[in-house]
Amino acid sequence: MNADALLEDLRTKGVTLQADGLTLRVAAPEDLATEELHETISRHKHAFIRLLERERKKLDRCTG
């Protein structure tokens, strides 16, 4: 699964990701906060950060 699809899947499950520079903050429902989720997010960390930054820039253009 590519990072776009994985991000969408995580969001539908209630997982939120927030990029702050090179830091990726993750909040997940307790029942989803597993080692497997941690490993998956870690594997795709840089791609998630790029996607989130791209989304933020689009929002800034629309609202700014």
Secondary structure as GFF3:
##gff-version 3
##sequence-region A 1 64
A	DSSP	alpha_helix	3	12	.	.	.	ID=ss1
A	DSSP	beta_strand	16	20	.	.	.	ID=ss2
A	DSSP	beta_strand	23	27	.	.	.	ID=ss3
A	DSSP	three_ten_helix	30	32	.	.	.	ID=ss4
A	DSSP	alpha_helix	35	43	.	.	.	ID=ss5
A	DSSP	alpha_helix	45	63	.	.	.	ID=ss6
###
